[in-house]
Amino acid sequence: MNRKMPVTLAGGPQCYQHDDWLPGQASGAPNSDSLNNGWQIRHGFFTANGGVSSGLYQSLNCGFGSNDHPSLIAENRRLVGASLGFRPEQMYGLRQTHSANVVEITTAADASNDARPAADALITGDSGCLLAILTADCVPVLFAAPALGLVGAAHAGWRGAVGGVLEATIAAMVNKGAAAPDIEAVIGPAIRQPSYQVGDDLRMIMLAVHRDADHFFQPDIDGKYRFDLPGFVQSRLRRAGLTKVHDLGIDTYGESSGLFSHRQTTHAALPDSGRQISVIGIVKAHSDKT
């Protein structure tokens, strides 16, 4: 099950969560301590609510690529981490480039903003590392192999999805000992097909690489199409061997979404947009310290 309504965590940040990854589940759920071998997953697909920014960035803007004040962005990111029990120096982000690059994070890595690697996915098997990706219409995907204490996060825009970032993330987790059927993936808030009009140029790029992807494009007016990016992402995850794939089914586009949307900002002729953050990490179960 997935939480269709956001929850407000300690300190105010609001997020969506996957029920099976929450602590205190009944025996047999993927997050039960016995199945996790002592690991506890902490995660959230955070919304635009519960932060300190204002104006265009109201209020939980976590993107340093925006023109929001850096001190407000840093505080928003601190609030996100703290709501899950992590300190700022334990949150690891990326310089996202719509690539298929994946990096492995350990506790020895530098979590400072200047040290962010150029990549679009992260994995870790170390307790106390909170993996973070940013989106504002692209698809955030969080991964977990609970029995191994292994988690991952990927930023999948259409370029990254076509280019293999999802398959590369799964391959990195398999390389660390996970079997693909044991990896669970959750697709977070993203722009949905009714809101995502694209041109035939994008469709042709997609079909040149994935000839079976035509059914993700719904013909629209003026030779345009409505593209089901989350549906395409889910298909790639399943083709890579995952059997446990969940989709929150939430559209970032729309004034009432409570989420940042680059496309909505563009259509409204606004100069900039905030970015929401999706995070996942692991800690030892029954411990409040990371």
C-alpha positions in Angstrom: 0.0 0.0 0.0 1.0 3.6 -0.5 -0.1 6.7 1.4 -2.3 8.6 -1.0 -2.4 11.5 1.5 0.7 13.3 2.6 1.7 13.1 6.3 3.4 15.9 8.3 6.5 14.8 10.0 8.3 16.2 13.1 9.3 19.8 12.5 6.7 20.4 9.8 7.8 18.9 6.5 5.1 17.1 4.6 5.7 14.0 2.5 4.2 10.9 1.0 5.4 7.5 2.2 5.2 3.8 1.2 3.4 1.9 4.0 5.5 -1.2 3.6 8.7 0.7 4.5 7.3 2.3 7.6 8.5 0.9 11.0 6.1 -1.1 13.2 4.5 -3.1 10.4 3.0 -6.5 11.1 5.2 -9.5 10.7 5.5 -10.4 7.1 5.7 -6.8 5.8 8.9 -5.9 4.1 9.8 -3.5 6.9 9.5 -5.9 9.8 12.7 -6.1 11.8 13.0 -9.8 11.2 13.0 -9.5 7.5 15.2 -6.5 7.5 17.9 -8.2 9.5 17.9 -5.3 11.9 17.6 -2.5 9.3 15.0 0.2 9.3 14.1 2.2 6.2 13.4 5.9 6.5 12.1 7.7 3.5 9.8 10.3 2.1 8.6 11.9 -1.1 8.4 15.4 0.2 6.0 18.0 -1.0 6.3 21.8 -1.3 4.8 22.3 2.2 6.4 22.6 5.6 9.4 24.8 4.8 10.7 28.3 5.3 10.9 29.7 1.8 8.4 32.2 0.4 7.1 33.5 -2.9 7.8 31.3 -5.9 9.4 28.8 -3.6 6.7 28.5 -1.0 7.8 26.7 1.1 9.9 23.5 1.2 12.1 24.3 -1.7 15.2 22.0 -1.5 16.9 22.8 -4.8 20.1 24.8 -4.9 19.6 25.1 -8.6 16.8 27.5 -8.0 17.2 31.2 -7.3 15.9 30.9 -3.8 18.2 32.2 -1.0 20.8 29.4 -0.3 20.3 29.8 3.5 16.6 29.0 3.1 17.3 26.0 0.9 19.8 24.7 3.4 17.3 25.1 6.2 14.6 23.3 4.2 17.0 20.4 3.6 17.9 20.4 7.3 14.2 20.2 8.2 13.7 17.2 5.8 16.7 15.3 7.2 15.8 16.1 10.8 12.2 14.9 10.3 13.7 11.4 9.6 16.5 11.5 12.2 19.4 12.6 10.0 21.8 15.5 10.3 22.8 17.8 7.4 26.1 16.1 7.0 24.3 12.8 6.5 22.3 14.0 3.5 23.9 13.2 0.1 22.7 14.9 -3.1 23.8 15.1 -6.7 24.5 17.5 -9.5 21.7 16.0 -11.7 22.4 15.9 -15.4 19.7 13.6 -16.9 22.4 10.9 -17.2 22.5 7.2 -16.4 25.3 7.7 -13.9 25.0 6.0 -10.5 27.2 6.6 -7.5 27.6 4.5 -4.3 27.6 6.5 -1.1 29.4 5.5 2.1 29.7 7.2 5.4 33.2 8.3 4.3 31.8 10.4 1.5 31.7 14.2 1.6 28.0 15.3 1.9 28.8 19.0 1.3 27.0 20.9 -1.5 30.2 21.5 -3.4 31.1 17.8 -3.3 28.0 16.6 -5.0 28.9 14.2 -7.9 27.5 14.6 -11.4 25.0 11.7 -11.5 21.3 10.9 -11.4 21.1 8.0 -9.0 22.7 6.9 -5.7 22.8 3.7 -3.7 24.0 2.9 -0.2 24.3 0.0 2.2 25.7 2.2 5.0 23.6 3.1 8.0 23.3 6.9 8.5 23.4 7.9 4.8 20.3 9.7 3.5 20.1 9.7 -0.3 18.4 12.7 -1.9 17.2 13.5 -5.4 15.3 16.6 -6.6 12.4 16.8 -9.0 9.8 19.3 -10.3 8.0 17.0 -12.9 10.6 14.3 -13.5 10.0 10.9 -11.9 11.6 10.2 -8.4 12.1 6.5 -7.8 13.1 5.1 -4.4 14.5 1.6 -4.2 15.0 -0.9 -1.3 16.3 -4.4 -0.8 15.2 -4.6 2.8 16.8 -7.9 3.7 20.2 -6.6 2.7 19.9 -3.1 4.2 20.4 -1.7 0.7 18.6 1.4 -0.7 18.8 3.6 -3.7 17.3 6.7 -5.3 17.0 7.7 -9.0 16.0 10.9 -10.8 14.3 9.8 -14.1 13.3 12.5 -16.5 12.6 11.2 -20.0 16.2 11.5 -21.1 17.5 9.5 -18.1 14.7 6.9 -18.4 15.5 6.4 -22.1 19.2 6.4 -21.3 19.1 3.7 -18.7 19.3 5.3 -15.3 16.8 2.9 -13.8 18.5 -0.2 -15.2 21.9 1.2 -14.0 20.5 1.7 -10.5 19.2 -1.8 -10.3 22.5 -3.2 -11.7 24.4 -1.3 -9.0 22.2 -2.8 -6.3 22.6 -6.3 -7.8 26.4 -5.8 -7.9 26.1 -5.3 -4.1 24.4 -8.6 -3.6 20.7 -7.9 -4.2 18.6 -10.1 -6.5 16.4 -8.1 -8.8 13.1 -9.7 -7.6 14.0 -8.7 -4.1 14.4 -5.0 -4.9 11.2 -3.0 -4.3 10.7 0.3 -6.2 8.3 3.2 -5.5 7.5 5.8 -8.1 6.8 9.2 -6.5 4.9 12.3 -7.6 5.7 13.2 -11.2 4.0 14.8 -14.2 1.3 12.5 -15.5 0.1 11.8 -19.0 -2.9 14.2 -19.0 -0.6 17.0 -18.1 2.4 16.1 -20.3 2.1 17.2 -23.9 5.2 16.5 -26.1 6.1 16.8 -29.7 6.8 14.1 -32.2 10.5 14.8 -32.0 10.6 13.4 -28.4 8.5 10.5 -29.4 10.8 9.6 -32.3 13.9 9.8 -30.0 12.1 7.5 -27.6 11.1 5.0 -30.3 14.5 4.9 -31.8 15.8 3.4 -28.6 12.6 1.6 -27.3 10.6 0.6 -30.4 7.9 -1.0 -28.2 7.2 2.3 -26.3 4.6 3.8 -28.7 1.6 2.9 -26.5 2.9 5.4 -23.9 2.1 8.2 -26.3 -1.6 9.2 -26.7 -2.2 11.3 -29.8 -3.3 14.9 -29.1 -4.1 18.0 -31.1 -1.8 19.7 -33.6 0.4 16.6 -34.1 1.3 16.5 -30.4 1.1 13.6 -27.9 0.4 13.1 -24.3 3.3 11.0 -22.9 3.0 8.6 -19.9 6.4 9.1 -18.4 5.6 7.3 -15.1 4.1 4.4 -17.1 7.3 4.2 -19.2 9.4 4.2 -16.0 7.4 1.4 -14.5 7.8 -0.7 -17.6 11.6 -0.2 -17.5 11.7 -1.3 -13.9 9.7 -4.4 -14.6 11.7 -5.3 -17.7 14.8 -5.1 -15.5 13.5 -7.9 -13.3 11.6 -6.0 -10.5 8.3 -7.6 -9.5 7.5 -5.2 -6.7 6.9 -1.8 -8.3 4.5 0.7 -6.7 3.3 4.0 -8.2 1.8 6.7 -6.0 -0.1 8.0 -9.0 0.3 11.7 -8.0 0.5 14.5 -10.6 2.9 17.3 -9.9 1.0 19.6 -12.4 -1.9 21.5 -10.9 -2.3 24.4 -8.5 -3.8 22.2 -5.9 -1.1 19.5 -6.0 1.0 21.0 -3.2 4.0 20.2 -5.4 6.5 22.1 -7.5 6.1 21.8 -11.3 8.5 23.2 -13.9 5.9 22.8 -16.6 3.2 24.6 -14.7 5.7 27.4 -13.9 6.6 27.7 -17.6 2.9 27.8 -18.6 2.3 30.6 -16.0 5.2 32.6 -17.4 6.9 32.6 -14.0 10.7 33.1 -13.8 11.6 30.1 -11.6 10.3 27.1 -9.7 11.2 25.3 -6.5 12.2 21.6 -6.4 10.8 18.9 -4.1 13.1 16.4 -2.6 12.7 12.6 -2.3 15.0 10.8 0.2 15.7 7.3 1.5 18.2 6.0 4.1 18.7 3.1 6.5 19.5 2.9 10.2 19.7 0.1 12.6 16.3 -0.8 13.9 15.3 0.2 17.5 17.8 3.1 17.4 16.9 6.7 17.4 20.4 7.7 16.5 22.0 7.7 13.1 
